[in-house]
Amino acid sequence: MAFEYAKAVLYAYPHLAALAEAVGQSAENQAMLSFRSMESTLALAEKIADTLAVKSRLLRLKEAADRAVEACTEEEKFLLEYKYFRRRRELNGRFAGMEVSCSERHYFRRQAALLKKIVSELGKAGWTECAFMAAFHSFSPFMRVLRALGEGREGKVVAHRGKREIAFRGGTEVRNRTARS
């Protein structure tokens, strides 16, 4: 079970809107600076259209990812936030003091099951691995993330979190540990 494409979507999720906006701005800049280009008008127009198509696909992916995250329970959203999104404001605000109602060992199983759920939800919206690769095969930010994940360098994809402990309930006691994600 790899599902690297879904992991790439989850790691990018907090930034998808900004990424789409930046791609759109890039298309606008290409158009504004077209007078400097040595390419034919047709070639430049195709390049700008391709850039705008990437923006459109990013926005569609964001909508599908939004629906997938909304299909999760509050605890699952916390698990996503803790492992993939790592937004300090959310972890210290909305999820402050939240405990994972399982043992540390079971936490990793829950993360794997949650990833499968996200893959399923993305699939319902048409975002399978094949569709993702067809849509973003030439989009270097996603391809770099996929390459890192494929090489087992998941830690290089996301910034290291500070000492944010996660509380696990094991039997009757509550233990605090810094989980490996």
C-alpha positions as CSV (number, residue, x, y, z in Angstrom):
1,M,0.0,0.0,0.0
2,A,1.8,3.1,-1.2
3,F,-0.8,5.7,-2.3
4,E,2.0,8.2,-2.8
5,Y,-0.3,10.4,-5.0
6,A,-2.8,10.7,-2.1
7,K,0.0,11.5,0.3
8,A,1.2,14.2,-2.1
9,V,-2.3,15.7,-2.2
10,L,-2.5,15.7,1.6
11,Y,0.9,17.3,2.1
12,A,-0.1,20.0,-0.5
13,Y,-3.7,20.4,0.8
14,P,-3.1,23.5,3.0
15,H,-1.4,25.2,0.0
16,L,-3.6,24.1,-2.9
17,A,-5.5,27.4,-3.2
18,A,-2.3,29.5,-3.0
19,L,-0.6,27.1,-5.5
20,A,-3.5,27.5,-7.9
21,E,-3.3,31.3,-7.5
22,A,0.4,31.3,-8.1
23,V,0.0,29.2,-11.3
24,G,-2.7,31.7,-12.5
25,Q,-0.4,34.6,-11.8
26,S,2.3,32.8,-13.7
27,A,0.0,32.6,-16.7
28,E,-0.9,36.2,-16.5
29,N,2.8,37.2,-16.3
30,Q,3.6,35.0,-19.3
31,A,0.8,36.9,-21.2
32,M,2.0,40.3,-20.1
33,L,5.6,39.6,-21.0
34,S,4.7,37.9,-24.3
35,F,6.2,40.8,-26.3
36,R,9.7,39.6,-25.1
37,S,9.2,36.0,-26.3
38,M,11.0,34.6,-29.2
39,E,8.3,31.9,-29.6
40,S,5.6,32.0,-32.1
41,T,2.3,33.5,-31.0
42,L,0.6,30.1,-31.3
43,A,3.3,28.3,-29.2
44,L,3.1,31.0,-26.5
45,A,-0.7,30.9,-26.5
46,E,-0.6,27.2,-26.1
47,K,1.9,27.5,-23.2
48,I,-0.4,30.0,-21.4
49,A,-3.5,27.8,-22.0
50,D,-1.6,24.8,-20.6
51,T,-0.7,26.9,-17.5
52,L,-4.3,28.0,-17.0
53,A,-5.4,24.3,-17.4
54,V,-3.1,23.4,-14.6
55,K,-4.7,26.1,-12.4
56,S,-8.1,24.7,-13.2
57,R,-7.0,21.1,-12.3
58,L,-5.5,22.3,-9.0
59,L,-8.8,24.0,-8.1
60,R,-10.7,20.9,-9.0
61,L,-8.3,18.8,-6.9
62,K,-8.8,21.2,-4.0
63,E,-12.5,20.8,-4.2
64,A,-12.2,17.0,-4.1
65,A,-9.7,17.2,-1.2
66,D,-12.0,19.5,0.7
67,R,-14.8,17.0,0.3
68,A,-12.5,14.1,1.3
69,V,-11.4,16.0,4.5
70,E,-15.0,16.9,5.3
71,A,-16.0,13.3,5.1
72,C,-13.7,12.6,8.1
73,T,-14.6,12.6,11.8
74,E,-13.1,15.3,14.0
75,E,-10.5,12.8,15.3
76,E,-9.6,11.8,11.8
77,K,-9.2,15.5,10.9
78,F,-6.8,15.8,13.9
79,L,-4.8,12.8,12.6
80,L,-4.6,14.4,9.2
81,E,-3.6,17.8,10.7
82,Y,-1.0,16.1,12.9
83,K,0.7,14.0,10.2
84,Y,0.2,15.9,6.9
85,F,-1.0,19.5,7.3
86,R,1.0,20.5,10.3
87,R,-0.6,23.9,10.6
88,R,0.5,25.2,14.0
89,R,-2.5,27.5,14.3
90,E,-4.9,24.5,13.9
91,L,-3.0,22.2,16.2
92,N,-2.7,24.8,19.0
93,G,-6.2,26.2,18.5
94,R,-8.9,23.9,17.2
95,F,-7.1,20.7,18.3
96,A,-5.4,21.9,21.5
97,G,-5.4,19.2,24.1
98,M,-7.0,16.6,21.8
99,E,-6.2,13.0,22.6
100,V,-6.1,10.1,20.2
101,S,-8.4,7.5,21.6
102,C,-6.1,4.5,20.9
103,S,-2.7,3.2,21.8
104,E,0.4,4.4,20.1
105,R,0.7,1.1,18.2
106,H,-2.9,1.4,17.0
107,Y,-2.2,5.1,15.9
108,F,-0.2,3.9,13.0
109,R,-2.9,1.5,11.9
110,R,-5.4,4.3,12.1
111,Q,-3.2,6.5,9.9
112,A,-3.0,3.8,7.3
113,A,-6.8,3.3,7.4
114,L,-7.3,7.0,7.2
115,L,-5.1,7.2,4.1
116,K,-7.2,4.5,2.5
117,K,-10.3,6.4,3.3
118,I,-8.9,9.6,1.7
119,V,-7.9,7.5,-1.4
120,S,-11.5,6.2,-1.6
121,E,-13.0,9.7,-1.2
122,L,-10.6,11.1,-3.8
123,G,-11.5,8.2,-6.1
124,K,-15.2,9.0,-5.8
125,A,-14.4,12.4,-7.2
126,G,-12.5,10.9,-10.1
127,W,-9.0,11.5,-8.6
128,T,-7.4,8.1,-9.0
129,E,-3.7,7.6,-9.3
130,C,-4.0,7.5,-13.1
131,A,-6.1,10.6,-13.2
132,F,-3.7,12.4,-10.9
133,M,-0.7,11.5,-13.0
134,A,-2.5,12.4,-16.2
135,A,-3.4,15.8,-14.8
136,F,-0.1,16.6,-13.1
137,H,2.6,14.6,-14.9
138,S,4.4,17.8,-15.9
139,F,3.7,19.8,-12.8
140,S,7.1,19.8,-11.1
141,P,6.0,20.6,-7.5
142,F,3.9,17.4,-7.3
143,M,6.5,15.3,-9.2
144,R,9.2,16.3,-6.7
145,V,7.0,15.3,-3.8
146,L,6.2,12.0,-5.5
147,R,9.9,11.3,-6.2
148,A,10.7,12.0,-2.5
149,L,7.9,9.8,-1.3
150,G,8.9,7.0,-3.7
151,E,12.5,7.2,-2.4
152,G,11.4,6.9,1.2
153,R,12.3,10.5,2.0
154,E,8.9,11.5,3.4
155,G,10.6,13.6,6.1
156,K,12.0,15.9,3.4
157,V,8.5,16.7,2.1
158,V,7.2,18.5,5.1
159,A,8.8,20.8,7.6
160,H,9.8,19.2,10.9
161,R,7.3,20.0,13.6
162,G,8.4,21.4,16.9
163,K,8.0,19.3,20.1
164,R,4.3,18.8,19.8
165,E,3.4,15.8,21.8
166,I,0.4,13.6,21.0
167,A,-1.6,12.0,23.8
168,F,-2.5,8.4,23.5
169,R,-5.0,6.5,25.6
170,G,-3.8,3.1,26.4
171,G,-6.2,1.2,28.7
172,T,-6.9,3.6,31.6
173,E,-3.7,5.7,31.5
174,V,-3.0,8.6,29.1
175,R,0.6,8.7,27.7
176,N,2.2,11.6,26.0
177,R,4.7,10.8,23.2
178,T,6.1,12.5,20.2
179,A,5.0,10.2,17.5
180,R,7.0,9.6,14.3
181,S,4.0,10.7,12.3
